């Protein structure tokens, strides 16, 4: 698998502008263009899901899959004959911030247990309140969740801890730098993918101050100014800088971490045994499985636990996210029908089973991940308290905002800068990004 969101930026909109795409399914004259953020195994799995859907009618529309990687949000502003009708959007905050008329309302009946619009009656909703709050601007739904993600997980190699194979379950983040692991570094980090850095920051901040995290998130949802110049945010940057700057924490040091992508970090733990653990969402599962298969290792050597509290006395974070289906203004009846078919819980069963790493976002429903490594937590992967912050912040949460600031923080502590100094620079960087990108 290549990086989850990797794609060459040069010519990224070529498939849309040229009206062609690498994945075309169906034989009808009508074409439905679906822009997606996935690559590698995830992209292949989605095409398999599409191929397995029941046909709507004879002469069903052609489905063209347009992979856009990190540039997926550009699909929302694409115009012309080749613009997509459906976008699988990981930056869920874009739903609330999109101007009226850019997106078409989604069928409200898909949100309820009986296919009717019950508004805010939580007992009848297929998806949790957090999804509804974010995806129902202006009193009606403008998106339907397709794929959820549990962002607060740590995967570890049980053979790296001979005294207690499950030692990471008992640590806080503040304990991590103090634990030397014989023959390898403690932590692998795919810092070339900015969302990896954002996920770690979000988990630490949410543990340190759930209240201030929610304040930032509420401001994002309301389109208001976010205040980064507060003590809990500064402290979260300090703790992150102290961890990243600790001697020997990464295999190959910060330099290698900066050039490693998310899958590289997972393989560094389970295939190459260069690090003992990696913070990674549930969709790391297929990478972990392929890594241990190539290394001729057993499932019993893989451990996974919840991301820990930042320090003793604090609560462990539970963050989530996912990819939602939105319809652009040009979407027609065939596109709406495809959204309806993809919203059925069993639609993605093939992805859940193989390669895995797919979490159905509907509440109290199956299929659940069935890999035995996940058996103790599978039923709870959808139980999270807040969305990943970067995904609701718009441009300020991505390449030119939070991702860039966190990369600079990692570079600074990697070259010897004191964590407190680097943290203040990170705070200043986010204040500047807010002004620049609003």
C-alpha positions as CSV (number, residue, x, y, z in Angstrom):
1,X,0.0,0.0,0.0
2,X,1.2,3.5,-0.8
3,X,0.5,6.4,1.4
4,X,-3.2,6.8,2.2
5,X,-3.5,10.3,0.8
6,X,-0.5,10.5,-1.5
7,X,-0.8,11.8,-5.1
8,X,1.4,14.0,-7.2
9,X,0.2,17.6,-6.9
10,X,1.3,18.5,-10.5
11,X,-1.7,18.0,-12.8
12,X,-3.9,16.7,-9.9
13,X,-7.1,17.8,-11.5
14,X,-6.2,16.3,-14.9
15,X,-8.7,13.4,-14.5
16,X,-11.5,15.9,-13.9
17,X,-10.6,18.4,-16.5
18,X,-10.0,15.7,-19.1
19,X,-13.1,13.7,-18.3
20,X,-11.3,10.5,-17.8
21,X,-10.4,8.4,-14.7
22,X,-8.4,5.3,-13.9
23,X,-11.4,3.3,-12.6
24,X,-14.5,2.9,-14.8
25,X,-17.3,0.6,-13.9
26,X,-20.6,0.0,-15.8
27,X,-21.7,0.1,-19.4
28,X,-24.4,2.7,-19.6
29,X,-24.3,6.0,-21.4
30,X,-24.7,8.1,-18.3
31,X,-21.5,8.7,-16.3
32,X,-21.2,9.3,-12.6
33,X,-17.9,10.7,-11.5
34,X,-16.8,9.9,-8.0
35,X,-13.8,11.8,-6.6
36,X,-12.0,9.9,-3.8
37,X,-9.0,10.6,-1.5
38,X,-7.7,7.0,-1.5
39,X,-4.8,5.3,-3.1
40,X,-3.3,1.8,-3.1
41,X,-5.2,-0.9,-1.3
42,X,-7.9,1.5,-0.2
43,X,-8.6,2.6,-3.8
44,X,-8.7,-1.0,-5.0
45,X,-11.0,-1.9,-2.1
46,X,-13.4,0.9,-3.1
47,X,-13.5,-0.2,-6.7
48,X,-14.3,-3.7,-5.4
49,X,-17.2,-2.3,-3.4
50,X,-18.6,-0.5,-6.5
51,X,-18.3,-3.7,-8.5
52,X,-20.2,-5.6,-5.9
53,X,-23.2,-3.2,-5.7
54,X,-26.5,-4.4,-7.0
55,X,-27.4,-2.9,-10.3
56,X,-30.0,-0.1,-10.0
57,X,-31.5,-0.9,-13.4
58,X,-30.6,-2.2,-16.9
59,X,-28.2,0.2,-18.5
60,X,-26.9,1.4,-15.2
61,X,-24.7,4.4,-15.3
62,X,-20.9,4.2,-15.8
63,X,-19.0,5.0,-12.6
64,X,-15.7,6.8,-13.0
65,X,-13.4,6.9,-10.0
66,X,-11.2,9.9,-9.8
67,X,-8.4,9.6,-7.1
68,X,-7.3,13.0,-5.9
69,X,-5.3,12.2,-2.7
70,X,-4.6,15.3,-0.5
71,X,-6.2,17.5,-3.2
72,X,-9.7,16.0,-2.7
73,X,-11.2,19.3,-1.6
74,X,-10.4,20.8,-5.0
75,X,-13.2,18.6,-6.3
76,X,-15.8,20.7,-4.6
77,X,-14.9,23.8,-6.6
78,X,-14.4,22.0,-10.0
79,X,-16.7,23.1,-12.8
80,X,-17.6,22.0,-16.2
81,X,-18.7,18.8,-17.9
82,X,-16.1,16.6,-16.2
83,X,-16.6,17.8,-12.6
84,X,-17.5,15.0,-10.2
85,X,-21.0,14.5,-9.0
86,X,-20.0,12.7,-5.8
87,X,-17.0,13.5,-3.5
88,X,-15.7,11.2,-0.8
89,X,-14.6,13.9,1.6
90,X,-12.3,13.4,4.6
91,X,-12.2,17.0,5.5
92,X,-15.7,16.9,7.0
93,X,-15.6,20.5,8.1
94,X,-15.9,21.5,4.4
95,X,-19.6,20.5,4.5
96,X,-20.5,23.3,6.9
97,X,-18.2,25.8,5.3
98,X,-19.3,25.2,1.7
99,X,-21.4,28.2,0.4
100,X,-25.1,27.6,-0.3
101,X,-25.6,26.0,-3.7
102,X,-22.2,24.2,-4.0
103,X,-23.5,21.0,-2.5
104,X,-26.9,19.3,-3.0
105,X,-28.8,18.1,0.1
106,X,-28.5,14.4,0.8
107,X,-31.6,12.2,1.2
108,X,-32.6,12.8,4.9
109,X,-34.2,9.3,5.0
110,X,-30.7,7.7,4.9
111,X,-30.1,9.2,8.4
112,X,-32.9,7.4,10.1
113,X,-33.8,3.8,11.1
114,X,-37.1,3.9,9.2
115,X,-36.2,6.0,6.2
116,X,-38.0,9.1,7.4
117,X,-36.8,12.5,8.4
118,X,-36.9,12.6,12.2
119,X,-34.8,15.7,12.6
120,X,-32.9,15.6,15.9
121,X,-34.6,12.5,17.4
122,X,-31.4,10.8,18.4
123,X,-33.0,7.4,19.0
124,X,-34.0,7.2,15.4
125,X,-30.7,8.3,13.8
126,X,-28.4,5.9,12.1
127,X,-25.4,8.1,12.9
128,X,-24.3,9.7,16.1
129,X,-25.0,13.3,17.2
130,X,-21.5,14.4,16.3
131,X,-22.1,13.4,12.7
132,X,-25.4,15.2,12.6
133,X,-24.1,18.4,14.2
134,X,-21.4,18.6,11.5
135,X,-23.3,17.4,8.4
136,X,-26.6,19.1,8.8
137,X,-26.0,22.8,8.1
138,X,-29.1,24.9,7.4
139,X,-31.4,22.2,8.9
140,X,-30.9,19.4,6.4
141,X,-28.2,16.9,5.6
142,X,-25.6,17.7,3.0
143,X,-23.6,14.5,3.4
144,X,-23.9,10.9,4.4
145,X,-21.0,9.1,6.4
146,X,-19.4,6.4,4.4
147,X,-16.3,5.3,6.2
148,X,-15.5,6.1,9.9
149,X,-12.0,6.1,11.4
150,X,-10.9,5.5,15.0
151,X,-8.0,8.0,15.4
152,X,-7.0,7.2,19.0
153,X,-5.0,3.9,18.7
154,X,-1.5,2.7,19.3
155,X,-0.2,-0.4,17.6
156,X,2.8,-2.2,19.1
157,X,5.1,-5.2,18.6
158,X,4.5,-7.4,21.7
159,X,7.9,-9.1,21.2
160,X,9.7,-5.7,21.8
161,X,8.7,-5.8,25.5
162,X,10.0,-9.1,26.9
163,X,9.1,-8.3,30.5
164,X,5.5,-7.5,29.8
165,X,4.4,-7.9,26.1
166,X,1.5,-5.5,26.7
167,X,3.5,-2.8,28.6
168,X,2.3,0.1,26.4
169,X,-1.3,-0.5,27.7
170,X,-0.1,0.8,31.1
171,X,1.8,3.9,30.0
172,X,0.8,7.5,29.6
173,X,2.4,9.7,26.8
174,X,4.6,11.3,29.5
175,X,6.0,7.8,30.2
176,X,7.1,7.2,26.6
177,X,10.4,9.0,26.4
178,X,11.7,7.2,29.5
179,X,11.2,3.7,28.1
180,X,14.1,2.3,26.2
181,X,13.5,-0.7,24.1
182,X,16.4,-3.1,23.6
183,X,17.6,-3.1,20.0
184,X,15.2,-0.6,18.5
185,X,13.7,2.8,18.8
186,X,10.5,3.3,20.7
187,X,8.3,5.0,18.2
188,X,7.9,5.1,14.4
189,X,6.5,8.3,12.8
190,X,5.3,8.8,9.2
191,X,5.9,12.6,9.3
192,X,5.9,13.0,5.5
193,X,2.1,12.6,5.8
194,X,1.0,15.7,7.7
195,X,-2.2,14.2,9.0
196,X,-0.1,11.7,11.0
197,X,1.4,14.7,13.0
198,X,-2.0,16.3,13.3
199,X,-3.5,13.1,14.8
200,X,-0.9,12.9,17.4
201,X,-1.3,16.6,18.4
202,X,-5.0,16.2,18.5
203,X,-4.9,13.2,20.9
204,X,-2.5,15.0,23.2
205,X,-4.5,18.2,23.3
206,X,-7.8,16.4,23.8
207,X,-6.3,14.5,26.7
208,X,-4.8,17.6,28.3
209,X,-7.9,19.8,27.9
210,X,-11.1,18.3,26.4
211,X,-12.8,21.7,27.0
212,X,-10.3,23.8,25.0
213,X,-10.3,21.2,22.3
214,X,-14.1,21.5,22.1
215,X,-13.8,25.3,22.0
216,X,-11.5,25.1,19.0
217,X,-13.9,22.6,17.3
218,X,-17.0,24.7,18.0
219,X,-15.3,27.8,16.6
220,X,-14.4,25.7,13.5
221,X,-18.0,24.6,13.0
222,X,-19.3,28.1,13.5
223,X,-16.7,29.7,11.1
224,X,-15.4,31.8,13.9
225,X,-11.8,32.9,14.8
226,X,-9.9,30.1,16.7
227,X,-7.7,31.2,19.6
228,X,-4.4,29.4,19.7
229,X,-2.7,31.6,22.3
230,X,-3.8,29.7,25.4
231,X,-1.9,27.7,27.9
232,X,-3.4,24.2,27.2
233,X,-2.5,24.5,23.5
234,X,1.0,25.7,24.3
235,X,1.5,22.9,26.8
236,X,0.3,20.3,24.2
237,X,2.9,21.7,21.7
238,X,5.6,21.5,24.5
239,X,4.7,17.9,25.3
240,X,4.8,16.9,21.6
241,X,8.1,18.7,21.1
242,X,9.6,17.0,24.2
243,X,8.5,13.6,22.9
244,X,9.7,14.2,19.3
245,X,13.0,15.7,20.5
246,X,13.9,12.9,22.9
247,X,17.2,11.1,22.0
248,X,16.7,7.9,20.0
249,X,12.9,8.0,20.0
250,X,12.6,7.4,16.2
251,X,14.6,4.9,14.1
252,X,17.0,6.9,12.1
253,X,16.1,10.1,14.0
254,X,14.0,13.0,13.0
255,X,15.5,13.1,9.5
256,X,14.2,9.7,8.6
257,X,10.8,10.4,10.2
258,X,10.4,13.5,8.0
259,X,10.8,11.3,4.8
260,X,8.7,8.4,6.1
261,X,5.1,8.1,5.1
262,X,2.4,6.5,7.1
263,X,2.8,2.9,5.7
264,X,6.6,3.1,6.2
265,X,6.1,3.8,9.9
266,X,3.8,0.8,10.3
267,X,6.2,-1.4,8.5
268,X,9.1,-0.1,10.6
269,X,7.4,-1.7,13.6
270,X,6.0,-5.0,12.3
271,X,8.2,-5.9,9.3
272,X,11.6,-4.3,9.8
273,X,11.5,-4.3,13.7
274,X,13.2,-0.9,13.8
275,X,10.6,0.6,16.3
276,X,8.5,-0.8,19.0
277,X,5.2,1.0,18.4
278,X,3.3,3.4,16.2
279,X,0.3,5.7,16.8
280,X,-2.1,4.9,13.9
281,X,-5.8,4.7,13.2
282,X,-7.8,1.6,12.7
283,X,-7.1,1.7,8.9
284,X,-3.5,0.7,9.7
285,X,-4.8,-2.9,10.0
286,X,-4.2,-4.1,6.5
287,X,-0.7,-2.6,6.5
288,X,0.0,-4.4,9.7
289,X,-1.3,-7.7,8.4
290,X,0.7,-7.5,5.2
291,X,3.8,-6.5,7.1
292,X,3.7,-9.5,9.5
293,X,2.9,-11.9,6.6
294,X,6.0,-10.7,4.7
295,X,8.1,-11.1,7.9
296,X,6.6,-14.6,8.5
297,X,5.3,-13.5,11.9
298,X,2.3,-14.5,13.9
299,X,-0.8,-12.4,14.7
300,X,-0.1,-13.0,18.3
301,X,2.9,-10.7,18.1
302,X,0.7,-7.7,17.3
303,X,-0.8,-5.6,20.0
304,X,-3.2,-2.6,19.8
305,X,-4.5,-0.4,22.5
306,X,-6.2,3.0,22.9
307,X,-4.0,6.1,22.7
308,X,-3.1,6.8,26.3
309,X,-3.7,9.8,28.5
310,X,-1.1,12.6,28.2
311,X,-0.1,12.3,31.8
312,X,-1.2,10.7,35.0
313,X,-4.6,12.0,36.2
314,X,-5.7,12.9,32.7
315,X,-8.3,11.1,30.6
316,X,-7.4,9.1,27.6
317,X,-8.6,10.7,24.3
318,X,-11.1,9.1,22.0
319,X,-11.1,10.9,18.6
320,X,-12.7,9.9,15.3
321,X,-13.2,11.0,11.8
322,X,-14.0,9.5,8.4
323,X,-14.9,10.1,4.8
324,X,-18.4,11.4,4.0
325,X,-20.3,11.3,0.7
326,X,-21.3,14.7,-0.7
327,X,-23.1,15.5,-3.9
328,X,-22.1,18.5,-5.9
329,X,-24.5,20.8,-7.5
330,X,-24.4,18.9,-10.8
331,X,-25.4,15.6,-9.2
332,X,-28.4,13.9,-10.8
333,X,-30.8,11.1,-9.9
334,X,-28.3,8.4,-10.8
335,X,-25.7,10.0,-8.4
336,X,-28.3,10.1,-5.6
337,X,-29.1,6.5,-6.2
338,X,-25.5,5.5,-5.9
339,X,-25.2,7.3,-2.6
340,X,-28.3,5.4,-1.4
341,X,-26.7,2.1,-2.4
342,X,-23.3,2.9,-0.8
343,X,-25.1,3.9,2.5
344,X,-26.3,0.4,3.1
345,X,-24.2,-1.1,5.9
346,X,-23.4,-4.3,4.0
347,X,-22.3,-2.3,0.9
348,X,-18.7,-2.2,2.1
349,X,-18.6,-5.7,3.6
350,X,-15.9,-6.8,1.1
351,X,-13.7,-3.9,2.3
352,X,-14.2,-4.8,6.0
353,X,-13.2,-8.4,5.3
354,X,-10.3,-7.8,2.9
355,X,-8.1,-5.8,3.0
356,X,-9.7,-4.5,6.2
357,X,-9.2,-1.1,7.8
358,X,-12.8,-0.1,7.1
359,X,-15.1,1.0,9.9
360,X,-18.9,1.2,9.2
361,X,-20.0,4.6,10.6
362,X,-23.6,3.5,11.3
363,X,-24.4,2.9,15.0
364,X,-25.1,-0.6,16.4
365,X,-24.5,-2.3,13.0
366,X,-22.3,-4.8,11.4
367,X,-20.1,-5.9,9.8
368,X,-17.4,-5.2,12.4
369,X,-13.6,-5.8,11.8
370,X,-13.1,-9.6,12.5
371,X,-9.3,-9.8,12.7
372,X,-8.6,-11.4,16.1
373,X,-6.1,-8.7,17.0
374,X,-8.9,-6.2,17.1
375,X,-11.5,-8.5,18.8
376,X,-11.3,-6.7,22.2
377,X,-11.9,-3.2,20.8
378,X,-13.8,-3.8,17.5
379,X,-17.2,-3.1,19.1
380,X,-16.0,0.2,20.6
381,X,-14.1,1.7,17.6
382,X,-17.1,3.9,16.8
383,X,-17.3,5.2,20.3
384,X,-15.4,8.5,20.2
385,X,-15.9,11.9,21.9
386,X,-14.9,14.3,19.2
387,X,-13.8,14.7,15.5
388,X,-10.2,15.0,14.6
389,X,-9.6,18.8,14.8
390,X,-7.7,19.2,11.5
391,X,-10.5,17.6,9.6
392,X,-13.0,20.3,10.7
393,X,-10.7,23.4,10.4
394,X,-10.7,23.7,6.6
395,X,-7.5,25.0,5.0
396,X,-6.0,26.0,8.4
397,X,-5.9,22.3,9.3
398,X,-4.1,21.1,6.3
399,X,-0.9,21.5,4.3
400,X,-0.5,25.2,4.7
401,X,-1.7,25.3,8.3
402,X,-1.5,22.8,11.1
403,X,0.4,20.2,9.1
404,X,3.1,22.7,8.2
405,X,3.3,24.1,11.7
406,X,3.7,20.6,13.2
407,X,6.4,19.7,10.6
408,X,8.3,22.8,11.6
409,X,8.0,21.9,15.3
410,X,9.4,18.4,14.5
411,X,12.3,19.9,12.5
412,X,13.0,22.4,15.3
413,X,13.3,19.9,18.1
414,X,15.2,17.5,15.8
415,X,17.9,20.1,15.3
416,X,18.2,20.8,19.1
417,X,15.7,23.6,19.6
418,X,14.3,23.7,23.2
419,X,10.6,22.3,23.2
420,X,9.4,25.5,24.9
421,X,10.8,27.7,22.2
422,X,9.6,25.4,19.4
423,X,6.1,25.3,21.1
424,X,5.9,29.1,21.1
425,X,6.9,29.2,17.5
426,X,4.1,26.7,16.8
427,X,1.5,28.9,18.5
428,X,2.7,31.9,16.5
429,X,2.6,29.8,13.4
430,X,-1.0,28.8,13.9
431,X,-2.0,32.4,14.7
432,X,-0.4,33.5,11.4
433,X,-2.0,30.6,9.5
434,X,-5.4,31.6,10.8
435,X,-5.0,35.2,9.5
436,X,-3.5,34.0,6.2
437,X,-6.1,31.3,5.3
438,X,-9.3,32.8,6.5
